[in-house]
Amino acid sequence: MNAVEVKNLTKIYRLYKGSRQQVKGFLTRKRTQQVHEARALDDVSFTIGKGKTVGIIGRNGSGKSTLLKIITGVLRQTSGKTKVSGRVAALLELGAGFKVDFTGRDNVYMAGAINGFEQNEIEQRIPEIEAFADIGTYFDQPFKTYSSGMRARLGFAVAINVDPDILIIDEALAVGDDLFRIKCYQKFQEFQEKGITILFVTHAINLVTTHCNEALLLDKGKLVNQGSPKTIVDDYRRLLAAQNGSITPKISKQPVAPSSSSNGANVSTGIEWRNNFKLNPNENRYGNRRAEILEAGIFTAGGEPAQILTRSQEYVVKVKIQFNEDTPAPIVAFTLKDIKGTILCGTNTFHQNTPLTDFAAGEIALVTFRFTLLLNPGQYLFSAGVSGHEGGEIVVYDRRFDYFALKVVADQPRPGFFDPQAEIEWKRVGKAIEQK
């Protein structure tokens, strides 16, 4: 069963050059040359199954907030249909639906009444709402005196206590403090266990891979893709790279052969150890190929290729790059992700304050990173990339996400992803006084 169904949804805003043209257009209902139509949403269709947690991502202006407002009934679409099955609780713009002169308590009563609760039912929920919001005496102060964080606290506390079948949130949690956000994400998990559908817009893409089981990518009002969080986050990264001038060619199913340099001179492949690794034929590869990664891998301190690694041992990451054009001061990076796609750690030559020199077309460089592996046992993904600063932006030359999978093993288990390698000391500090 679907919780949300959206079919051919379009939202058009009519933009006028001035207030006089706006009034004239409203009175005559006629199109004029001074009117510009902007499509916030353009023929968007998708379904969301009951109990799914769905992250909606995209660049600014892609239509994310407009989509949520139409689903919740705050806005009307220009064309298309939406169908929502169940009670919806929404936290959109901070303070939306709350009266600024009402106290927090009064606004809770009003929100409960709007959602069809009797006064005694609202009174039963007040203590839990007040405790979750945790805004102290401000609960009985006018809403207009609240900070943005307090508004988010009250709004979320109300939204989760009206027995929603569908919870919709638009970036509102970004203004809360860390401890409050932890409470919210714990509530997400509780809702997931209860089978409640959750939709939320965020620019924090790691939240999508850690909390969602599905995701949507919007761009310029169109639905680019719907699928697993990892797939959609990878697509979003490609989109951002394209925005910054990195051409995004089709992903190759096989390792791409080195290109000839821009001056026509053939370059030696320089391939030495790529065949020692079991590579991912479905890697997520993109970039403008001004420079390209010939091969990358992880090696033991003794120089042996390794895809099964032991925690607490020293390893070396090697990245070999061919420059197809003259390239000033490139940046080389590697990252390790979990199998959901969440980046756990990584570094690059820029962050490590180890700048590379300029390279001429046809040159090949080998960059190495030496580190101690602190990851706990599990399955992980290795990625590498080369990019550069151009015109104040980072431009991707070659990015090879999920280049290969690796496994970490250890003699003793540890909780979490990382071993803190703590040095432990202890001593006796006294004796308890007997109670008489």
DAMO-V984754 format. One record per residue. N is the residue number from 1. RES is the residue in three letters. OMEGA is omega in whole degrees, 0 to 359 (NA if undefined). D_FIRST is the distance of its C-alpha to the first C-alpha in Angstrom with 2 decimals. Layout:
n=N res=RES omega=OMEGA d_first=D_FIRST
n=N res=RES omega=OMEGA d_first=D_FIRST
This chain:
n=1 res=MET omega=181 d_first=0.00
n=2 res=ASN omega=175 d_first=3.80
n=3 res=ALA omega=181 d_first=6.65
n=4 res=VAL omega=174 d_first=9.27
n=5 res=GLU omega=180 d_first=10.24
n=6 res=VAL omega=184 d_first=13.96
n=7 res=LYS omega=175 d_first=16.00
n=8 res=ASN omega=185 d_first=19.75
n=9 res=LEU omega=178 d_first=20.35
n=10 res=THR omega=175 d_first=24.11
n=11 res=LYS omega=181 d_first=26.25
n=12 res=ILE omega=173 d_first=30.02
n=13 res=TYR omega=176 d_first=32.66
n=14 res=ARG omega=183 d_first=36.16
n=15 res=LEU omega=182 d_first=38.77
n=16 res=TYR omega=179 d_first=42.34
n=17 res=LYS omega=181 d_first=45.59
n=18 res=GLY omega=183 d_first=46.86
n=19 res=SER omega=181 d_first=46.32
n=20 res=ARG omega=178 d_first=48.59
n=21 res=GLN omega=178 d_first=46.53
n=22 res=GLN omega=178 d_first=43.36
n=23 res=VAL omega=180 d_first=44.96
n=24 res=LYS omega=179 d_first=46.29
n=25 res=GLY omega=179 d_first=42.94
n=26 res=PHE omega=183 d_first=41.32
n=27 res=LEU omega=185 d_first=44.13
n=28 res=THR omega=184 d_first=44.47
n=29 res=ARG omega=180 d_first=40.90
n=30 res=LYS omega=177 d_first=42.64
n=31 res=ARG omega=176 d_first=42.03
n=32 res=THR omega=180 d_first=45.00
n=33 res=GLN omega=182 d_first=46.14
n=34 res=GLN omega=183 d_first=45.68
n=35 res=VAL omega=174 d_first=41.90
n=36 res=HIS omega=180 d_first=39.71
n=37 res=GLU omega=178 d_first=36.00
n=38 res=ALA omega=180 d_first=33.79
n=39 res=ARG omega=177 d_first=30.25
n=40 res=ALA omega=174 d_first=28.25
n=41 res=LEU omega=186 d_first=25.09
n=42 res=ASP omega=173 d_first=25.48
n=43 res=ASP omega=183 d_first=22.84
n=44 res=VAL omega=179 d_first=19.96
n=45 res=SER omega=174 d_first=16.56
n=46 res=PHE omega=173 d_first=13.54
n=47 res=THR omega=177 d_first=9.83
n=48 res=ILE omega=182 d_first=8.83
n=49 res=GLY omega=178 d_first=5.99
n=50 res=LYS omega=177 d_first=5.92
n=51 res=GLY omega=179 d_first=9.41
n=52 res=LYS omega=169 d_first=10.89
n=53 res=THR omega=190 d_first=14.48
n=54 res=VAL omega=174 d_first=15.45
n=55 res=GLY omega=179 d_first=19.10
n=56 res=ILE omega=183 d_first=20.36
n=57 res=ILE omega=180 d_first=23.89
n=58 res=GLY omega=180 d_first=26.60
n=59 res=ARG omega=176 d_first=30.18
n=60 res=ASN omega=180 d_first=31.47
n=61 res=GLY omega=182 d_first=30.89
n=62 res=SER omega=178 d_first=27.88
n=63 res=GLY omega=185 d_first=25.74
n=64 res=LYS omega=182 d_first=23.65
n=65 res=SER omega=177 d_first=24.71
n=66 res=THR omega=179 d_first=24.55
n=67 res=LEU omega=181 d_first=20.91
n=68 res=LEU omega=180 d_first=20.08
n=69 res=LYS omega=178 d_first=22.39
n=70 res=ILE omega=179 d_first=20.74
n=71 res=ILE omega=181 d_first=17.22
n=72 res=THR omega=178 d_first=18.93
n=73 res=GLY omega=178 d_first=21.06
n=74 res=VAL omega=177 d_first=24.33
n=75 res=LEU omega=174 d_first=25.02
n=76 res=ARG omega=179 d_first=24.57
n=77 res=GLN omega=173 d_first=23.82
n=78 res=THR omega=176 d_first=26.50
n=79 res=SER omega=182 d_first=24.16
n=80 res=GLY omega=185 d_first=20.59
n=81 res=LYS omega=170 d_first=17.47
n=82 res=THR omega=177 d_first=14.99
n=83 res=LYS omega=181 d_first=12.08
n=84 res=VAL omega=182 d_first=11.20
n=85 res=SER omega=178 d_first=9.15
n=86 res=GLY omega=179 d_first=11.46
n=87 res=ARG omega=182 d_first=14.97
n=88 res=VAL omega=169 d_first=16.13
n=89 res=ALA omega=186 d_first=19.18
n=90 res=ALA omega=172 d_first=20.96
n=91 res=LEU omega=184 d_first=24.10
n=92 res=LEU omega=178 d_first=25.33
n=93 res=GLU omega=182 d_first=29.07
n=94 res=LEU omega=178 d_first=31.16
n=95 res=GLY omega=181 d_first=32.18
n=96 res=ALA omega=179 d_first=29.91
n=97 res=GLY omega=178 d_first=29.64
n=98 res=PHE omega=177 d_first=32.46
n=99 res=LYS omega=187 d_first=35.94
n=100 res=VAL omega=181 d_first=38.57
n=101 res=ASP omega=176 d_first=41.25
n=102 res=PHE omega=171 d_first=39.13
n=103 res=THR omega=176 d_first=39.27
n=104 res=GLY omega=180 d_first=36.30
n=105 res=ARG omega=180 d_first=36.25
n=106 res=ASP omega=179 d_first=36.42
n=107 res=ASN omega=176 d_first=33.54
n=108 res=VAL omega=177 d_first=31.41
n=109 res=TYR omega=180 d_first=32.33
n=110 res=MET omega=180 d_first=31.54
n=111 res=ALA omega=178 d_first=28.08
n=112 res=GLY omega=179 d_first=27.30
n=113 res=ALA omega=179 d_first=28.56
n=114 res=ILE omega=181 d_first=26.47
n=115 res=ASN omega=172 d_first=23.34
n=116 res=GLY omega=180 d_first=24.55
n=117 res=PHE omega=173 d_first=26.31
n=118 res=GLU omega=184 d_first=29.65
n=119 res=GLN omega=180 d_first=32.64
n=120 res=ASN omega=177 d_first=32.94
n=121 res=GLU omega=179 d_first=29.32
n=122 res=ILE omega=181 d_first=30.07
n=123 res=GLU omega=179 d_first=33.32
n=124 res=GLN omega=183 d_first=31.66
n=125 res=ARG omega=184 d_first=29.54
n=126 res=ILE omega=182 d_first=32.49
n=127 res=PRO omega=181 d_first=34.03
n=128 res=GLU omega=178 d_first=30.94
n=129 res=ILE omega=181 d_first=30.40
n=130 res=GLU omega=181 d_first=34.12
n=131 res=ALA omega=182 d_first=34.22
n=132 res=PHE omega=180 d_first=31.31
n=133 res=ALA omega=175 d_first=32.75
n=134 res=ASP omega=179 d_first=36.14
n=135 res=ILE omega=174 d_first=38.22
n=136 res=GLY omega=184 d_first=41.07
n=137 res=THR omega=179 d_first=43.17
n=138 res=TYR omega=179 d_first=41.39
n=139 res=PHE omega=180 d_first=38.71
n=140 res=ASP omega=174 d_first=41.32
n=141 res=GLN omega=180 d_first=42.58
n=142 res=PRO omega=183 d_first=41.66
n=143 res=PHE omega=182 d_first=38.59
n=144 res=LYS omega=179 d_first=40.83
n=145 res=THR omega=185 d_first=42.76
n=146 res=TYR omega=168 d_first=39.79
n=147 res=SER omega=179 d_first=39.62
n=148 res=SER omega=179 d_first=36.55
n=149 res=GLY omega=179 d_first=35.68
n=150 res=MET omega=177 d_first=35.98
n=151 res=ARG omega=177 d_first=33.81
n=152 res=ALA omega=180 d_first=31.05
n=153 res=ARG omega=182 d_first=31.54
n=154 res=LEU omega=181 d_first=31.36
n=155 res=GLY omega=180 d_first=28.41
n=156 res=PHE omega=180 d_first=26.28
n=157 res=ALA omega=177 d_first=27.55
n=158 res=VAL omega=185 d_first=26.53
n=159 res=ALA omega=184 d_first=23.05
n=160 res=ILE omega=183 d_first=22.12
n=161 res=ASN omega=175 d_first=23.70
n=162 res=VAL omega=179 d_first=21.98
n=163 res=ASP omega=182 d_first=19.03
n=164 res=PRO omega=167 d_first=16.50
n=165 res=ASP omega=180 d_first=12.75
n=166 res=ILE omega=177 d_first=13.26
n=167 res=LEU omega=184 d_first=16.66
n=168 res=ILE omega=184 d_first=18.26
n=169 res=ILE omega=181 d_first=21.69
n=170 res=ASP omega=173 d_first=24.13
n=171 res=GLU omega=186 d_first=26.94
n=172 res=ALA omega=183 d_first=28.16
n=173 res=LEU omega=181 d_first=28.50
n=174 res=ALA omega=183 d_first=30.99
n=175 res=VAL omega=181 d_first=33.72
n=176 res=GLY omega=177 d_first=33.44
n=177 res=ASP omega=187 d_first=35.79
n=178 res=ASP omega=183 d_first=34.93
n=179 res=LEU omega=179 d_first=34.74
n=180 res=PHE omega=179 d_first=32.38
n=181 res=ARG omega=177 d_first=30.03
n=182 res=ILE omega=177 d_first=30.07
n=183 res=LYS omega=181 d_first=29.02
n=184 res=CYS omega=181 d_first=26.13
n=185 res=TYR omega=172 d_first=24.86
n=186 res=GLN omega=177 d_first=25.33
n=187 res=LYS omega=175 d_first=23.15
n=188 res=PHE omega=181 d_first=20.47
n=189 res=GLN omega=178 d_first=20.68
n=190 res=GLU omega=179 d_first=20.55
n=191 res=PHE omega=178 d_first=17.40
n=192 res=GLN omega=179 d_first=15.75
n=193 res=GLU omega=179 d_first=16.87
n=194 res=LYS omega=180 d_first=15.38
n=195 res=GLY omega=178 d_first=11.84
n=196 res=ILE omega=180 d_first=12.55
n=197 res=THR omega=181 d_first=11.50
n=198 res=ILE omega=173 d_first=14.84
n=199 res=LEU omega=175 d_first=16.18
n=200 res=PHE omega=177 d_first=19.89
n=201 res=VAL omega=179 d_first=22.67
n=202 res=THR omega=170 d_first=25.55
n=203 res=HIS omega=178 d_first=28.62
n=204 res=ALA omega=190 d_first=28.90
n=205 res=ILE omega=176 d_first=27.24
n=206 res=ASN omega=177 d_first=27.91
n=207 res=LEU omega=180 d_first=25.43
n=208 res=VAL omega=182 d_first=22.72
n=209 res=THR omega=183 d_first=23.74
n=210 res=THR omega=187 d_first=24.24
n=211 res=HIS omega=187 d_first=21.32
n=212 res=CYS omega=170 d_first=18.38
n=213 res=ASN omega=177 d_first=16.23
n=214 res=GLU omega=180 d_first=15.60
n=215 res=ALA omega=176 d_first=17.84
n=216 res=LEU omega=175 d_first=18.72
n=217 res=LEU omega=176 d_first=22.33
n=218 res=LEU omega=174 d_first=23.78
n=219 res=ASP omega=180 d_first=27.37
n=220 res=LYS omega=176 d_first=29.39
n=221 res=GLY omega=182 d_first=26.41
n=222 res=LYS omega=174 d_first=24.68
n=223 res=LEU omega=181 d_first=21.72
n=224 res=VAL omega=183 d_first=23.64
n=225 res=ASN omega=174 d_first=21.01
n=226 res=GLN omega=181 d_first=17.62
n=227 res=GLY omega=181 d_first=17.50
n=228 res=SER omega=180 d_first=18.78
n=229 res=PRO omega=181 d_first=20.83
n=230 res=LYS omega=180 d_first=24.03
n=231 res=THR omega=183 d_first=23.68
n=232 res=ILE omega=178 d_first=23.00
n=233 res=VAL omega=177 d_first=25.81
n=234 res=ASP omega=177 d_first=28.15
n=235 res=ASP omega=180 d_first=27.43
n=236 res=TYR omega=178 d_first=28.16
n=237 res=ARG omega=177 d_first=31.42
n=238 res=ARG omega=180 d_first=32.42
n=239 res=LEU omega=179 d_first=31.83
n=240 res=LEU omega=178 d_first=34.04
n=241 res=ALA omega=178 d_first=36.65
n=242 res=ALA omega=179 d_first=36.78
n=243 res=GLN omega=183 d_first=37.28
n=244 res=ASN omega=173 d_first=40.32
n=245 res=GLY omega=179 d_first=41.94
n=246 res=SER omega=178 d_first=40.64
n=247 res=ILE omega=184 d_first=39.88
n=248 res=THR omega=179 d_first=36.66
n=249 res=PRO omega=177 d_first=37.36
n=250 res=LYS omega=180 d_first=34.94
n=251 res=ILE omega=179 d_first=34.33
n=252 res=SER omega=176 d_first=36.74
n=253 res=LYS omega=178 d_first=35.64
n=254 res=GLN omega=177 d_first=39.17
n=255 res=PRO omega=183 d_first=41.60
n=256 res=VAL omega=179 d_first=43.25
n=257 res=ALA omega=180 d_first=46.98
n=258 res=PRO omega=179 d_first=49.22
n=259 res=SER omega=170 d_first=50.20
n=260 res=SER omega=180 d_first=53.75
n=261 res=SER omega=184 d_first=55.12
n=262 res=SER omega=181 d_first=55.39
n=263 res=ASN omega=174 d_first=59.17
n=264 res=GLY omega=181 d_first=58.74
n=265 res=ALA omega=177 d_first=60.02
n=266 res=ASN omega=184 d_first=58.21
n=267 res=VAL omega=175 d_first=57.14
n=268 res=SER omega=183 d_first=57.19
n=269 res=THR omega=179 d_first=53.73
n=270 res=GLY omega=182 d_first=54.60
n=271 res=ILE omega=182 d_first=51.98
n=272 res=GLU omega=192 d_first=53.08
n=273 res=TRP omega=181 d_first=50.29
n=274 res=ARG omega=182 d_first=46.96
n=275 res=ASN omega=177 d_first=47.02
n=276 res=ASN omega=180 d_first=47.29
n=277 res=PHE omega=174 d_first=43.62
n=278 res=LYS omega=186 d_first=40.50
n=279 res=LEU omega=179 d_first=38.86
n=280 res=ASN omega=180 d_first=35.26
n=281 res=PRO omega=180 d_first=35.14
n=282 res=ASN omega=178 d_first=32.01
n=283 res=GLU omega=178 d_first=33.53
n=284 res=ASN omega=187 d_first=32.54
n=285 res=ARG omega=176 d_first=35.91
n=286 res=TYR omega=181 d_first=37.07
n=287 res=GLY omega=184 d_first=40.12
n=288 res=ASN omega=175 d_first=43.05
n=289 res=ARG omega=168 d_first=45.13
n=290 res=ARG omega=169 d_first=48.21
n=291 res=ALA omega=180 d_first=48.28
n=292 res=GLU omega=181 d_first=46.26
n=293 res=ILE omega=179 d_first=45.62
n=294 res=LEU omega=180 d_first=47.38
n=295 res=GLU omega=178 d_first=46.27
n=296 res=ALA omega=181 d_first=45.21
n=297 res=GLY omega=177 d_first=45.14
n=298 res=ILE omega=185 d_first=45.75
n=299 res=PHE omega=174 d_first=49.08
n=300 res=THR omega=178 d_first=50.85
n=301 res=ALA omega=178 d_first=53.91
n=302 res=GLY omega=176 d_first=55.95
n=303 res=GLY omega=181 d_first=54.30
n=304 res=GLU omega=175 d_first=52.12
n=305 res=PRO omega=184 d_first=48.66
n=306 res=ALA omega=170 d_first=45.92
n=307 res=GLN omega=168 d_first=42.19
n=308 res=ILE omega=188 d_first=42.33
n=309 res=LEU omega=179 d_first=43.68
n=310 res=THR omega=179 d_first=45.15
n=311 res=ARG omega=176 d_first=44.48
n=312 res=SER omega=178 d_first=47.52
n=313 res=GLN omega=178 d_first=49.27
n=314 res=GLU omega=179 d_first=50.54
n=315 res=TYR omega=179 d_first=49.00
n=316 res=VAL omega=172 d_first=49.69
n=317 res=VAL omega=176 d_first=47.23
n=318 res=LYS omega=177 d_first=48.90
n=319 res=VAL omega=181 d_first=47.75
n=320 res=LYS omega=188 d_first=49.90
n=321 res=ILE omega=173 d_first=49.77
n=322 res=GLN omega=181 d_first=51.47
n=323 res=PHE omega=182 d_first=52.41
n=324 res=ASN omega=174 d_first=52.32
n=325 res=GLU omega=172 d_first=53.82
n=326 res=ASP omega=188 d_first=56.08
n=327 res=THR omega=179 d_first=53.79
n=328 res=PRO omega=170 d_first=54.92
n=329 res=ALA omega=179 d_first=53.86
n=330 res=PRO omega=178 d_first=50.47
n=331 res=ILE omega=181 d_first=47.99
n=332 res=VAL omega=186 d_first=46.71
n=333 res=ALA omega=167 d_first=43.80
n=334 res=PHE omega=178 d_first=41.73
n=335 res=THR omega=172 d_first=38.61
n=336 res=LEU omega=182 d_first=36.84
n=337 res=LYS omega=170 d_first=33.06
n=338 res=ASP omega=186 d_first=30.72
n=339 res=ILE omega=173 d_first=28.31
n=340 res=LYS omega=180 d_first=25.53
n=341 res=GLY omega=179 d_first=27.93
n=342 res=THR omega=179 d_first=29.31
n=343 res=ILE omega=182 d_first=33.03
n=344 res=LEU omega=179 d_first=35.06
n=345 res=CYS omega=179 d_first=38.55
n=346 res=GLY omega=178 d_first=40.72
n=347 res=THR omega=175 d_first=43.76
n=348 res=ASN omega=185 d_first=45.75
n=349 res=THR omega=179 d_first=49.39
n=350 res=PHE omega=180 d_first=49.16
n=351 res=HIS omega=181 d_first=47.81
n=352 res=GLN omega=179 d_first=50.35
n=353 res=ASN omega=177 d_first=53.11
n=354 res=THR omega=186 d_first=54.20
n=355 res=PRO omega=174 d_first=54.43
n=356 res=LEU omega=178 d_first=54.98
n=357 res=THR omega=176 d_first=57.81
n=358 res=ASP omega=179 d_first=57.58
n=359 res=PHE omega=178 d_first=57.08
n=360 res=ALA omega=177 d_first=58.51
n=361 res=ALA omega=179 d_first=56.82
n=362 res=GLY omega=180 d_first=57.08
n=363 res=GLU omega=177 d_first=57.30
n=364 res=ILE omega=180 d_first=55.16
n=365 res=ALA omega=174 d_first=54.44
n=366 res=LEU omega=179 d_first=53.37
n=367 res=VAL omega=181 d_first=51.74
n=368 res=THR omega=176 d_first=51.41
n=369 res=PHE omega=179 d_first=49.67
n=370 res=ARG omega=184 d_first=50.98
n=371 res=PHE omega=173 d_first=48.98
n=372 res=THR omega=183 d_first=48.37
n=373 res=LEU omega=180 d_first=44.92
n=374 res=LEU omega=180 d_first=43.37
n=375 res=LEU omega=175 d_first=39.83
n=376 res=ASN omega=183 d_first=38.84
n=377 res=PRO omega=179 d_first=37.82
n=378 res=GLY omega=179 d_first=34.63
n=379 res=GLN omega=184 d_first=33.35
n=380 res=TYR omega=180 d_first=33.92
n=381 res=LEU omega=180 d_first=34.15
n=382 res=PHE omega=178 d_first=37.38
n=383 res=SER omega=177 d_first=37.66
n=384 res=ALA omega=181 d_first=40.79
n=385 res=GLY omega=173 d_first=41.73
n=386 res=VAL omega=184 d_first=44.72
n=387 res=SER omega=179 d_first=44.85
n=388 res=GLY omega=175 d_first=47.43
n=389 res=HIS omega=177 d_first=48.27
n=390 res=GLU omega=178 d_first=48.84
n=391 res=GLY omega=179 d_first=49.49
n=392 res=GLY omega=180 d_first=48.04
n=393 res=GLU omega=172 d_first=44.71
n=394 res=ILE omega=179 d_first=43.48
n=395 res=VAL omega=182 d_first=43.25
n=396 res=VAL omega=174 d_first=41.61
n=397 res=TYR omega=177 d_first=43.94
n=398 res=ASP omega=178 d_first=41.97
n=399 res=ARG omega=182 d_first=38.98
n=400 res=ARG omega=178 d_first=37.83
n=401 res=PHE omega=177 d_first=34.70
n=402 res=ASP omega=183 d_first=33.80
n=403 res=TYR omega=172 d_first=37.10
n=404 res=PHE omega=178 d_first=37.00
n=405 res=ALA omega=176 d_first=35.48
n=406 res=LEU omega=181 d_first=37.72
n=407 res=LYS omega=177 d_first=37.84
n=408 res=VAL omega=180 d_first=39.66
n=409 res=VAL omega=177 d_first=41.34
n=410 res=ALA omega=180 d_first=43.55
n=411 res=ASP omega=184 d_first=45.59
n=412 res=GLN omega=180 d_first=44.16
n=413 res=PRO omega=173 d_first=40.61
n=414 res=ARG omega=176 d_first=40.00
n=415 res=PRO omega=174 d_first=37.03
n=416 res=GLY omega=183 d_first=35.09
n=417 res=PHE omega=189 d_first=35.66
n=418 res=PHE omega=172 d_first=39.36
n=419 res=ASP omega=182 d_first=42.53
n=420 res=PRO omega=181 d_first=44.56
n=421 res=GLN omega=183 d_first=47.75
n=422 res=ALA omega=171 d_first=49.15
n=423 res=GLU omega=188 d_first=52.83
n=424 res=ILE omega=174 d_first=53.15
n=425 res=GLU omega=176 d_first=56.27
n=426 res=TRP omega=177 d_first=57.09
n=427 res=LYS omega=174 d_first=60.10
n=428 res=ARG omega=183 d_first=61.22
n=429 res=VAL omega=177 d_first=61.64
n=430 res=GLY omega=182 d_first=63.12
n=431 res=LYS omega=181 d_first=62.98
n=432 res=ALA omega=178 d_first=61.20
n=433 res=ILE omega=180 d_first=63.58
n=434 res=GLU omega=178 d_first=63.72
n=435 res=GLN omega=179 d_first=62.65
n=436 res=LYS omega=NA d_first=65.22
